[in-house]
Amino acid sequence: MADMHRVHSVDSTLGSHRLAGLLTAACGPRPGYRALAQGVRTLLMDGRIALHTRLPAERELAAALGVSRATVTSAYDLLREESYARSRRGAGTWTVLPEGQQPSNVAAYIDEDDVIDLALAAPFAPQAELGRALAAVGGTVERHAATAGYHPYGIPQLRAAVADRFTRRGLPTLPDQILITSGAQQAVSLVLDLLGRPGDRVLVENPSYANVLDAIRRGGLRTLPVPVTEDGWECEVAESALRQSAPRLAYLIPDFHNPTGRLMPTEARLRLIEAARRTGAWLVVDETLTDIALDVPAPAPFASLAGRGAAEQLLTVGSLSKTHWGGLRIGWVRASSQLITELATHRVPTDIASSVLDQLVAVELIARTDAVLAERLPLLRAQREALVTALAEQLPEWRWQLPPGGLGLWVDLGSPLASSLATAALEHGVRIEGGARFGVDPGTHEHRLRIPYTLPADLCVQAVQRLATTLNAGLPATASARSRRHWVA
């Protein structure tokens, strides 16, 4: 009775056409019943279908998908069998999760005592410089407090500071080419929403940043994957995809790519810029990690390589999250002045503007970027070394390439056990994301883990010890089976 009360009091209903659109984007047109069940599981685990959501009636979903009712019936049966759905006569079918499971992108943000969190690759705030920035802001707040405080484009001082940093890095930029956003994630989401339409293709690297992949799927856009391997970007594949499939947009992380850590060579950048110019695709370049250069000089802005024609199709997003602190939620888009105006107009119905106080702190921190990096980069190198040494000692069978920058290792486990290991490791006090979280398609990168080195060195070592303990204890059969059901078609 308690379960039924919960369903009736908090559930929502997912329309057949909405679910059909999500499933088509996730698993292609006219899926079989196993693929259909897999699609619902993936959407649920990624948070794109909420828990306790009523699913469409079998006949309605079958009509929306263009499949037989028997296909949907079999898919729902499989979901119930695997504890991803429940049904009751008169109440329909609604989503649940197996005991102990949580949607991965929600679980990553839950604080628990004595859990070492390797799910978030982001550093802590620079305490000294943050304190100085906060002290400096005190004298500027009064002037802003005498206004309404709404700045859809961002406060002028911060737009100018971001533009000046682009200019000093080799890309002349005016303040009216900058839009301040609530982190790079909002920047990308705004661009996708303004320039894309449901059904449009978006070229993405595979693997890629999981939250952007979520945003692409949530917008009803279709991913067009291009592999990023240990040898780097497959430019021929990318050029062919741009030419033959004509994607509306392309999302790239050329600088210390998340999660692989790869740095795109200049030749590859020029080839992709030219291919996008010829096909008319918008290039969305994520430079959030550009300044986290550990073994090489920080790269010049990607857009500095583009000629006048190609530059109009290129948008650059960035943020303070990886260089300074994600708690400020300050990001930006650099684009043409006209496009910046369109993006600012588009963002108003969502949140109107970013926090003035956070922006004032950001102005001070950007001015102190060189000091922040002078402290942060040696610390990251030391933490990377501690992580690498611990892995070599505790888990010598694992393999990786040392990235020249960025915030994590992309580790090859040698066998497809990442999701099972991530599930079991939580019982041993480590939260970590399996490689499948970064894959465009379910079931890919199951032999990989992203292991950040953003925590203090002693915690990096403890985390590796706990992962080794987890493996030595043996992966529970339930965790392994659950992983296979979730990720394999």
Sequence and secondary structure as in RCSB ss.txt:
>XXXX:A:sequence
MADMHRVHSVDSTLGSHRLAGLLTAACGPRPGYRALAQGVRTLLMDGRIALHTRLPAERELAAALGVSRATVTSA
YDLLREESYARSRRGAGTWTVLPEGQQPSNVAAYIDEDDVIDLALAAPFAPQAELGRALAAVGGTVERHAATAGY
HPYGIPQLRAAVADRFTRRGLPTLPDQILITSGAQQAVSLVLDLLGRPGDRVLVENPSYANVLDAIRRGGLRTLP
VPVTEDGWECEVAESALRQSAPRLAYLIPDFHNPTGRLMPTEARLRLIEAARRTGAWLVVDETLTDIALDVPAPA
PFASLAGRGAAEQLLTVGSLSKTHWGGLRIGWVRASSQLITELATHRVPTDIASSVLDQLVAVELIARTDAVLAE
RLPLLRAQREALVTALAEQLPEWRWQLPPGGLGLWVDLGSPLASSLATAALEHGVRIEGGARFGVDPGTHEHRLR
IPYTLPADLCVQAVQRLATTLNAGLPATASARSRRHWVA
>XXXX:A:secstr
 HHHHHHHHH EE  HHHHHHHHHHHH SS  HHHHHHHHHHHHHTTSS TTEE   HHHHHHHHTS HHHHHHH
HHHHHHTTSEEEETTTEEEE   TT   HHHHTT   TT EE S       HHHHHHHHHHHTTTHHHHHTS   
 TT  HHHHHHHHHHHHHTT    GGGEEEESHHHHHHHHHHHHH  TT EEEEEES  HHHHHHHHHTT EEEE
EEEETTEE HHHHHHHHHHH  SEEEE  SS TTT     HHHHHHHHHHHHHHT EEEEE TTTT BSSS    
 GGGG  HHHHTTEEEEEESIIIIIGGG  EEEE  HHHHHHHHHHHHHHHSS  HHHHHHHHHHHHTHHHHHHH
HHHHHHHHHHHHHHHHHHH TT B    SBSSEEEEE SSS HHHHHHHHHHTTEE EEGGGG SSTTTTTTEEE
EE  S HHHHHHHHHHHHHHHHH   HHHHHHHHHHH  
